[in-house]
Structures are given as C-alpha cells and as structure tokens.
Amino acid sequence: MVKKVAVVMTDLVEDSEYSEPAKALKEAGHHLTIIEKTKGKTIKGKKDQLSVTVDASIDDVKPADFDALLIPGGFSPDILRADDRFVCFAKAFMDDKKPVFAICHGPQLLITAESLKGREVTGYKSIKVDLKNAGANFHDKEVVVCQNQLVTSRTPADLPAFNRESLNLLK
C-alpha cells in the first residue's frame, strides 16, 4: 500500500540523509512531499551534492494529509526548529502515533516539540546530552525503533539500517 511521506527540510540538510531514504521510499512505491517555508524553492545540501525543489509550503499542508514523516539531518533540523510551524507539524505525527523517521540531527526537531520523553532513541553524538535532557533513553546503536513508531539513526553510515526499519514500519 502506497504511503504519503512528508519530508521536512531546508538548506544545509545532510545530502545523503535525504537522498538515500528518499530513493528507498520511492523504490518501495511511496510518495514523498518536500516541505519547507517556500514552495518552489531549491534546497541545497550541505555537501553541495543535493538540489531539491520544495513541493509545498508548511502553510499549505496538514499532518492529516500524510502517513509518515521523514526528518533528515545536517543543519536543517536546527534551522527548522526555530519555526513553530515545523515544531507543531512534527509534534502532531508523534502525538498521533504516525511513523517518524529521524536521522543524525533530525531528532532536534522532536526535542523542541517535546515529544521524546520516555522514548528509546539514538542520534548524532553531539546531541546525546540534548536527547537525554529531553527525557529520551539514548542508545549508541545504528538504528533504534521505539514503540513501532519512531525510527532513529546516528549518521550516514547507519543509512542501510535506517532505511530498512523505516520501510518495515510502512508495511
């Protein structure tokens, strides 16, 4: 069954943390919508290998329109979490128990949404203390799946496991 996956990201996203999950999700038949502040904007990856056009403005979408949420890492999640619209959008997926896939610095958006208390997670080592302070139980593992809803991974090296578990949740 085809799932609609919201992807929240902006400039300085970690190139492979968008491109590899996007490729895996599309190959499995799922539909992705890139969401940022401005529809039609071109997002540039932090390694300059990525150039993606935004499908929808955050003002034009609702969490109810989607089955899952992908939050790639890099500097993008830190930029997005300064905007309450993205924080509320991510929080709605967590509150509604919809699948959320967050890699590397992706969980920063969920920290700001105050959605990680009591959750089993991983993430990039520099946000380990932030995750713990948010009430999450941190695990230094390539992938952590919590409550059959939240998939987190640490770095691009973990992408094969991250993609596998993300796809498993959409079955």
Backbone torsions as a table, in degrees:
resi	resn	phi	psi	omega
1	MET	NA	129.5	-178.7
2	VAL	-70.7	132.0	178.2
3	LYS	-111.6	148.0	175.8
4	LYS	-98.0	119.7	-175.6
5	VAL	-112.5	121.9	173.8
6	ALA	-81.8	136.3	176.2
7	VAL	-121.4	113.1	177.9
8	VAL	-99.9	121.6	179.7
9	MET	-163.4	163.5	176.9
10	THR	-144.7	-170.9	-179.6
11	ASP	-54.3	153.3	179.6
12	LEU	70.8	20.5	170.9
13	VAL	-65.2	149.8	175.0
14	GLU	-72.3	114.0	-170.9
15	ASP	-46.2	-56.6	-174.7
16	SER	-69.5	-23.7	-178.6
17	GLU	-76.6	-11.5	166.8
18	TYR	-99.0	-52.6	-169.0
19	SER	-63.2	-41.5	-178.4
20	GLU	-71.6	-46.5	174.8
21	PRO	-62.8	-38.5	179.8
22	ALA	-60.9	-44.2	179.0
23	LYS	-61.4	-46.6	-178.7
24	ALA	-63.4	-43.3	-179.2
25	LEU	-66.5	-43.2	179.6
26	LYS	-66.1	-40.9	178.9
27	GLU	-62.8	-28.3	178.0
28	ALA	-83.7	0.5	174.9
29	GLY	94.7	6.2	-178.2
30	HIS	-84.2	156.3	-178.5
31	HIS	-105.8	126.9	-179.3
32	LEU	-106.6	141.5	174.0
33	THR	-124.0	119.0	179.0
34	ILE	-83.2	124.6	-175.8
35	ILE	-120.6	130.9	178.6
36	GLU	-148.0	-170.1	179.5
37	LYS	-69.7	-36.3	-171.6
38	THR	-124.1	115.7	175.8
39	LYS	-62.4	137.8	177.8
40	GLY	88.9	-12.7	177.7
41	LYS	-64.6	151.0	173.9
42	THR	-100.0	119.5	178.4
43	ILE	-88.1	134.4	178.0
44	LYS	-109.3	133.3	176.5
45	GLY	-73.6	159.4	-176.8
46	LYS	-70.5	-20.1	177.8
47	LYS	-96.7	4.1	179.0
48	ASP	62.5	23.5	177.3
49	GLN	-102.2	-6.5	-172.1
50	LEU	-121.5	136.4	174.4
51	SER	-143.8	111.4	-173.8
52	VAL	-129.9	136.7	178.2
53	THR	-89.4	133.5	-179.5
54	VAL	-71.9	129.2	-179.4
55	ASP	-82.3	-33.3	-173.1
56	ALA	-150.9	147.0	172.6
57	SER	-79.8	147.8	176.6
58	ILE	-57.2	-27.3	-180.0
59	ASP	-72.9	-16.4	-175.1
60	ASP	-105.5	6.4	-178.0
61	VAL	-126.5	158.6	175.6
62	LYS	-130.6	145.8	177.2
63	PRO	-55.0	-31.4	-179.4
64	ALA	-63.0	-18.1	-179.8
65	ASP	-77.9	-7.9	-171.4
66	PHE	-129.0	157.0	179.6
67	ASP	-97.1	-22.1	-175.5
68	ALA	-156.8	166.3	-178.9
69	LEU	-131.5	132.4	174.8
70	LEU	-112.6	128.5	177.3
71	ILE	-122.1	94.8	176.2
72	PRO	-69.0	160.9	-177.2
73	GLY	-91.4	-146.8	-171.2
74	GLY	87.1	-153.2	178.7
75	PHE	-85.6	-13.4	-176.6
76	SER	-52.7	-50.4	-177.9
77	PRO	-61.5	-34.2	179.3
78	ASP	-68.0	-37.7	177.1
79	ILE	-67.3	-45.8	-176.6
80	LEU	-66.3	-32.8	-175.5
81	ARG	-72.0	-8.3	173.7
82	ALA	-79.7	-8.7	-177.9
83	ASP	-110.4	113.8	-176.1
84	ASP	-57.0	-27.4	-179.7
85	ARG	-63.3	-41.2	179.2
86	PHE	-72.4	-36.6	178.4
87	VAL	-62.6	-48.3	179.9
88	CYS	-64.2	-38.6	179.2
89	PHE	-60.4	-50.2	-179.6
90	ALA	-64.7	-41.7	-179.6
91	LYS	-59.7	-38.3	-179.7
92	ALA	-60.9	-39.5	178.3
93	PHE	-64.1	-43.1	180.0
94	MET	-65.7	-45.3	-179.4
95	ASP	-64.1	-35.6	-178.7
96	ASP	-86.2	2.7	179.0
97	LYS	60.0	32.5	175.1
98	LYS	-86.2	152.1	179.5
99	PRO	-58.6	134.1	176.2
100	VAL	-129.1	129.5	-179.2
101	PHE	-117.8	113.6	-176.6
102	ALA	-130.3	123.7	-177.9
103	ILE	-119.4	146.4	174.4
104	CYS	62.4	-107.5	177.8
105	HIS	-90.3	0.1	179.2
106	GLY	-51.4	-41.4	-179.6
107	PRO	-60.7	-13.7	177.5
108	GLN	-57.2	-37.1	178.8
109	LEU	-65.3	-36.2	179.4
110	LEU	-75.2	-29.2	174.4
111	ILE	-62.7	-48.9	-178.7
112	THR	-65.7	-30.6	177.2
113	ALA	-76.7	-2.9	-179.2
114	GLU	53.7	47.3	-175.0
115	SER	-114.8	11.3	-173.3
116	LEU	-112.3	1.0	-179.0
117	LYS	-58.9	124.1	179.2
118	GLY	78.4	1.7	-178.6
119	ARG	-88.4	149.5	174.7
120	GLU	-89.8	122.3	-175.7
121	VAL	-145.3	167.6	165.4
122	THR	-138.1	173.8	-179.9
123	GLY	179.2	-178.4	179.8
124	TYR	-61.3	143.5	-171.7
125	LYS	-58.0	-27.9	-178.3
126	SER	-72.2	-14.0	177.8
127	ILE	-107.1	8.8	-179.8
128	LYS	-55.1	-47.9	-179.0
129	VAL	-66.3	-39.7	178.1
130	ASP	-61.2	-41.9	179.1
131	LEU	-63.5	-45.0	178.6
132	LYS	-63.4	-42.1	179.1
133	ASN	-65.0	-24.3	177.4
134	ALA	-81.5	-2.1	177.9
135	GLY	93.7	6.6	179.8
136	ALA	-82.9	156.5	173.9
137	ASN	-98.5	108.1	-174.2
138	PHE	-83.4	136.5	176.0
139	HIS	-128.7	130.0	178.0
140	ASP	-88.1	76.0	-178.4
141	LYS	-134.5	158.4	-176.6
142	GLU	-63.3	-30.9	178.0
143	VAL	-152.4	140.9	175.8
144	VAL	-129.5	127.9	176.0
145	VAL	-111.0	123.8	-177.0
146	CYS	-115.9	126.2	174.6
147	GLN	52.0	33.5	178.1
148	ASN	52.6	32.2	-178.6
149	GLN	-136.8	-44.4	-171.7
150	LEU	-109.3	125.2	176.6
151	VAL	-114.5	124.3	177.4
152	THR	-129.3	148.4	175.5
153	SER	-141.2	167.7	-170.9
154	ARG	-91.0	-49.2	-169.4
155	THR	-147.5	172.2	175.9
156	PRO	-55.2	-28.4	178.7
157	ALA	-62.4	-22.6	-178.1
158	ASP	-90.6	1.7	-174.5
159	LEU	-56.0	-39.8	178.9
160	PRO	-58.0	-44.4	179.2
161	ALA	-69.3	-40.8	178.8
162	PHE	-59.6	-48.3	-179.7
163	ASN	-64.1	-43.1	179.7
164	ARG	-57.5	-50.9	-176.6
165	GLU	-70.9	-33.4	176.1
166	SER	-63.3	-45.8	179.0
167	LEU	-64.7	-37.6	177.7
168	ASN	-58.9	-39.7	-179.2
169	LEU	-69.1	-22.1	-179.0
170	LEU	-89.9	-2.1	-179.6
171	LYS	-72.6	NA	NA
